[in-house]
């Protein structure tokens, strides 16, 4: 299984973590989601290959910002 780490800005509490988890778990192919608002980190475990943009868009649609790493 493949893991993707995304830096996410705007999560401030466990409620934010749950919103992100729920949105990502509704995407086919996502096996597990771990969100940590203190580290601004979302780790997504995939069952199958998924376009990273789909995952990022799901998070951004909730009002959070993806921090792009150079």
ZAVODO-203014 format. One record per residue (C-alpha): residue in three letters; x, y, z. Coordinates in nm, 4 decimals. Each point is the difference from the previous one (the first is absolute). Layout:
N
<r><rest>ala</rest><east>X</east><north>Y</north><up>Z</up></r>
...
# end
This chain:
70
<r><rest>unk</rest><east>0.0000</east><north>0.0000</north><up>0.0000</up></r>
<r><rest>unk</rest><east>0.1180</east><north>0.3468</north><up>-0.0839</up></r>
<r><rest>unk</rest><east>0.0055</east><north>0.2882</north><up>0.2478</up></r>
<r><rest>unk</rest><east>-0.0316</east><north>0.3672</north><up>-0.0869</up></r>
<r><rest>unk</rest><east>0.0850</east><north>0.2776</north><up>0.2448</up></r>
<r><rest>unk</rest><east>-0.1623</east><north>0.3380</north><up>-0.0552</up></r>
<r><rest>unk</rest><east>0.0770</east><north>0.3185</north><up>0.1921</up></r>
<r><rest>unk</rest><east>-0.3321</east><north>0.1689</north><up>0.0752</up></r>
<r><rest>unk</rest><east>-0.0498</east><north>0.3498</north><up>0.1383</up></r>
<r><rest>unk</rest><east>-0.3175</east><north>0.1032</north><up>0.1826</up></r>
<r><rest>unk</rest><east>-0.0734</east><north>-0.3033</north><up>0.2178</up></r>
<r><rest>unk</rest><east>-0.0269</east><north>0.1263</north><up>0.3579</up></r>
<r><rest>unk</rest><east>-0.1726</east><north>-0.2781</north><up>0.1959</up></r>
<r><rest>unk</rest><east>-0.1052</east><north>-0.3642</north><up>0.0030</up></r>
<r><rest>unk</rest><east>-0.3249</east><north>0.1006</north><up>-0.1707</up></r>
<r><rest>unk</rest><east>0.2036</east><north>0.1252</north><up>-0.2958</up></r>
<r><rest>unk</rest><east>0.1912</east><north>-0.3278</north><up>-0.0041</up></r>
<r><rest>unk</rest><east>-0.3280</east><north>-0.1936</north><up>-0.0098</up></r>
<r><rest>unk</rest><east>-0.1368</east><north>0.2100</north><up>-0.2884</up></r>
<r><rest>unk</rest><east>0.3129</east><north>-0.0714</north><up>-0.2036</up></r>
<r><rest>unk</rest><east>-0.0054</east><north>-0.3718</north><up>0.0894</up></r>
<r><rest>unk</rest><east>-0.3671</east><north>-0.0368</north><up>-0.0942</up></r>
<r><rest>unk</rest><east>0.0425</east><north>0.1788</north><up>-0.3327</up></r>
<r><rest>unk</rest><east>0.3009</east><north>-0.2090</north><up>-0.0996</up></r>
<r><rest>unk</rest><east>-0.1473</east><north>-0.3319</north><up>0.1151</up></r>
<r><rest>unk</rest><east>-0.2902</east><north>0.0580</north><up>-0.2421</up></r>
<r><rest>unk</rest><east>0.2437</east><north>-0.0229</north><up>-0.2925</up></r>
<r><rest>unk</rest><east>0.0270</east><north>-0.3461</north><up>-0.1573</up></r>
<r><rest>unk</rest><east>0.3434</east><north>-0.1465</north><up>0.0518</up></r>
<r><rest>unk</rest><east>0.0773</east><north>0.1703</north><up>0.3310</up></r>
<r><rest>unk</rest><east>0.0738</east><north>-0.2577</north><up>0.2712</up></r>
<r><rest>unk</rest><east>0.0880</east><north>0.2185</north><up>0.2985</up></r>
<r><rest>unk</rest><east>0.0391</east><north>0.3669</north><up>0.0931</up></r>
<r><rest>unk</rest><east>0.1923</east><north>0.1480</north><up>0.2886</up></r>
<r><rest>unk</rest><east>-0.0362</east><north>0.3767</north><up>0.0514</up></r>
<r><rest>unk</rest><east>0.2004</east><north>0.1984</north><up>0.2552</up></r>
<r><rest>unk</rest><east>-0.0895</east><north>0.3672</north><up>0.0429</up></r>
<r><rest>unk</rest><east>0.2990</east><north>0.0676</north><up>0.2261</up></r>
<r><rest>unk</rest><east>0.2442</east><north>-0.1131</north><up>-0.2689</up></r>
<r><rest>unk</rest><east>-0.2143</east><north>0.1291</north><up>-0.2920</up></r>
<r><rest>unk</rest><east>0.0387</east><north>-0.3467</north><up>-0.1475</up></r>
<r><rest>unk</rest><east>-0.2391</east><north>-0.2413</north><up>-0.1690</up></r>
<r><rest>unk</rest><east>0.1256</east><north>-0.3511</north><up>-0.0784</up></r>
<r><rest>unk</rest><east>-0.2081</east><north>-0.1962</north><up>-0.2479</up></r>
<r><rest>unk</rest><east>0.0429</east><north>-0.3745</north><up>-0.0550</up></r>
<r><rest>unk</rest><east>-0.1222</east><north>-0.1159</north><up>-0.3400</up></r>
<r><rest>unk</rest><east>-0.1341</east><north>-0.3398</north><up>-0.1076</up></r>
<r><rest>unk</rest><east>0.0494</east><north>0.0954</north><up>-0.3635</up></r>
<r><rest>unk</rest><east>0.1592</east><north>0.2791</north><up>-0.2037</up></r>
<r><rest>unk</rest><east>-0.1920</east><north>0.3280</north><up>0.0275</up></r>
<r><rest>unk</rest><east>0.0862</east><north>0.3334</north><up>-0.1604</up></r>
<r><rest>unk</rest><east>0.1442</east><north>0.2206</north><up>0.2743</up></r>
<r><rest>unk</rest><east>-0.2031</east><north>0.2941</north><up>-0.1353</up></r>
<r><rest>unk</rest><east>-0.3239</east><north>-0.1785</north><up>0.0920</up></r>
<r><rest>unk</rest><east>0.1166</east><north>-0.0280</north><up>0.3611</up></r>
<r><rest>unk</rest><east>0.1208</east><north>0.3602</north><up>0.0107</up></r>
<r><rest>unk</rest><east>-0.3263</east><north>0.1298</north><up>-0.1511</up></r>
<r><rest>unk</rest><east>-0.2067</east><north>-0.1892</north><up>0.2602</up></r>
<r><rest>unk</rest><east>0.1947</east><north>0.1753</north><up>0.2773</up></r>
<r><rest>unk</rest><east>-0.0081</east><north>0.3418</north><up>-0.1674</up></r>
<r><rest>unk</rest><east>-0.3771</east><north>-0.0297</north><up>-0.0543</up></r>
<r><rest>unk</rest><east>-0.0339</east><north>-0.0084</north><up>0.3801</up></r>
<r><rest>unk</rest><east>0.1740</east><north>0.3381</north><up>0.0198</up></r>
<r><rest>unk</rest><east>0.3494</east><north>-0.1175</north><up>0.0946</up></r>
<r><rest>unk</rest><east>0.3163</east><north>0.0845</north><up>-0.1896</up></r>
<r><rest>unk</rest><east>0.2552</east><north>-0.2472</north><up>-0.1326</up></r>
<r><rest>unk</rest><east>0.3524</east><north>0.1181</north><up>0.0748</up></r>
<r><rest>unk</rest><east>0.2045</east><north>-0.0724</north><up>-0.3126</up></r>
<r><rest>unk</rest><east>0.3513</east><north>-0.1207</north><up>0.0702</up></r>
<r><rest>unk</rest><east>0.2803</east><north>0.1012</north><up>-0.2343</up></r>
# end
